Amino acid sequence: MGFMCTAVLSVEPGRPVLLAGVRDELTDREWEPPGRHWAQYPGLVGGRDLKAGGTWLAVSDQDRRVGCVLNAIGTMAPAATRRSRGGLPLTAAAGKPLDWDELADLDPFHLLTAEPGRAIIQSWDGSELTERTLPAGLHIVVNSGLAGDPGPAAHAANGREHELARIAHFLERFRSAARPDPRPGQPVADAWGSWFPLVNGDGIGPDDLRALIVRRDLGGGRTWGTTSLSLVCLAPDTVRYDFTGQPGDPASWYPVL
């Protein structure tokens, strides 16, 4: 199951919560664009992974809530009992708590849950679950954790230099950008303003260590890369969810909600 490789989250009191999600996956793994794919969660919208049936990001338009999951670093679950983490964004967006009894069968993850004015991150490393409310401000989460935590730096020697480079470039770029105020009915580029070119890669090629939109040749005809981008705005009275399955092509974006 491919998850968010990078999530950018802006939380400000009295203002809509904004989320940009970047999904990286094997490019030949099949999936469906965002829709209401789950009979048990008729109020949720998200893309569906056709291999495991779950999702990487889900939005509840009625409850004004979003859940998304990123891979994390830690001890993998036992192969015999391993379960997909694709249900986590669904339960988060639906407002359900984590099932502690299932954690041991899940590989490490970071689960972001956000609604207007509030966001939490829950991180599982295979042995311990931590949970905290994110303070107001602009946050970036990568596979090694929340930018500013010791996690990303500690993992720099383990092939995570690209995460440090991405954070060093994009954290400041997003923080200095004018905060968008997306409204229903606006064209996607207009709605997201100064965030839009950043989410589309900021002109950085996929081979650059800083790249937000990546593509890597794994050999044997297989590639790993960014397969979709999502932009979500949650306000008390409105929800906006924009999506593209062609990362790097600004013209391919369309509104889901």
N, C-alpha and C positions, 0 to 999 in steps of 0.2 A: 504494500500500500504506500503510495507516494504522498508525502505531506508537504506542508509549507516548509520551505527552506529559509525564508525570511518573512517576518511580519513587522510592519510599522504601525504603531498605535499612538493616537493622540487623544488624550483625555483632559478636558478642561471643565471646571465647574460651570454649570449653566449653559454649556455649548454642546452640540452633537459630538458623539464619539466617532472618530474616524479610524478606519483600518484598511491597510493595504496588505494583501497577502500574495506571496510568490510561491507557487507550487513547482517543485522539481521532482522529476520521476524518470524512469526508463521511458524513452519516447515511444516505444512500441506497446506500452501498457494501455489497454483500452479503457475509455471512460466516456461518460455522457455529460453534456453541458448542464448547467444548473437548471433544476426543475423541482417539482414536488414528487420525488421518486419513492418516498417511503410511506407505505400505508399506515404504519404504526405512528408516524409523525406527519400527519397531513398539513400541519401548519408550518413545516420547515421547507426551505428551499436551499439547494446546493448541488454541486456537481457530484456525480456518482461514479465511483470506481467499480468497473464491471468485474474485476477479479474477486474482490472481497465484499462488494456491495455497500460499503460505507462511503465516507466522504472525508475531505480534508478541511472543508469549511461549510458551515450551515448557518442560515439566517432564519430567525423567526420574525416575520413582519408584524405579527399581531403583538407579540411580547416585546418587540424592539430589542432583540438580543442576538448576538453572534457568538459562535464557538469555532475555534480553529485549532489544529494540532500540528506540532512540529516534531520531527525526530529529535531525540536527545541522546546524550552520551551516558553510558553506564553498562550494567550487566543485562544481557539479553535474557528473555524468558526461556524456560525449557522448551526445546523443540516439540516435545510430545504434547504439551498443553498450551502452546502459544496461540493467542487469539489476536485477531485484527484490532488495531486501535481506531479503525474507521468509524466506530460507533461513538467515540468520545465527543466529537463536535455535535453530534445529534443530541445526545443527552445534555450537553452543556447548553446548547441553544434552546432546548426544551425546558431548561431550568431544573434539571434533575441532578442530584449529587453523584459524585463518583461512587462506584461500588467497590468498597475496599477489598471485598473478597475476590475480585477479579484482577487486582493489580499484579499479583505474582505471575499471572499468565500474559502480561502485556510487556512488550519491549519498552525501553525508556522513551519518555515523551515530555513535551511542554504543551499544556493545554491553556489556551487563552479564552476567557469568557468576558464579554463586554456588553454593556448596555449604557444608555445615556448617563454620563457622569460617573461611571464606575467600571473598573476592569480588574480582574484577578488573573494571576498566572499560577498554575499548579504544575509542579515538575516531579516526575518519577524517574529515579535513576536505577531502578531494578531492586532497590532495597529500602529506600526512604522516599516518602512523599512530602514535599514542601508546598505551602500555599501562602500567597501574600497578595494584598491589594496594591495595585500600582498607584503611585502618587500622580498628581496632575503633571502633565508634561508630555513630551514626545519620547517614545520608547521604540527601540529596535530589539527584536528577539531573533536569534539564530539558533542553530542546532546545539551549540555549546552553552546557550543561555541568554540571559538578558544583558544587553550592552551596558557596561559599567560594572558588572559583577566580575569577580576574579575568574569565573569559569572560562570565558573566551581566551583570556591571556594565558591561563594555565594550560590550555590545550593547543597553544600556538606551535609547540614542538611536535604535535601529533597530526600534522597535516591541516591545521586550521588557520594557516596564515591568511587564506582568502577571506575568512570571516572577519578577522581583524582589519584587513584592508577595506572590506565592504563597509564595516561599521565606521572606520575612520573617515571614509568619504561621505557616506549617505546620512549618517547621523547629523552631521553639521549641515548638510544640504537641506534636509527636511526641516531641521530646527530653524534655519534662517529663511525658509520659504514662507510666503504669506499663507496663513491657514485657510484652506478652502471652506466654503459654506455651501455644500451641494444642495440643490433644491430639485424637487421633481419637475420633469419636463425640460430641463436644460440639456443641451447636447453634452455628451460625456466630457469632452475636453474643456468645455466652459464650466461645467459643474465642479471639476477638480482643479482647475486653475494651475497654480504653480506646482502642485503635486503631480500633474499629469505627465510632463516630460521626465520627471524623476522615476516614476513607476515604469515608464517605457524604456528605462535603462540609462538615461542621462547621457546618451551618446557614447557609452562605454561598451566596447566589444566583448564578446563572450569569453575570450581568452585572457582578458585582463583580470588580475587578482581581485580587483575591486568590483567586478561585474555583479549586478543584481540579476540579470538575465544571462543564464549560463548554458553552455553546451559542451559536453565532453565525450570524446570518442573512447569507448571502453574496449574496443577491439572486437573482432568476430562479427562485425556488422551491427553492433549494439551501441547506442548512444544514450547518455543521461543528460537531461537538460530541463530547462524551464518550459513547462507545458501549458500553464495558464496563469493569469493574473486576475485578482479580484480587488475591487474597491467597494467598501461598505461605509455608509453614513447612517447612524442611528440617532434620531432626535425623538423627544417625547411625542411629537405629532406626525413624524414622517420617517420613512425608511427609504434609503437608496442603495441599490446593489448593482454595480456595473462589472462587466466580465469580458475577457478576451481569451480565446484559445489559440491565439497567434501572437505570443509575446514579442514585443518590439515593433509591431505594426500598429501605429496609433489609430488607423482607420478601421481596425477590426473590432474595436470595443462596441459593446451594446448594453443597454439597460436591461437588467433582469427584473428588478423591482423599482 
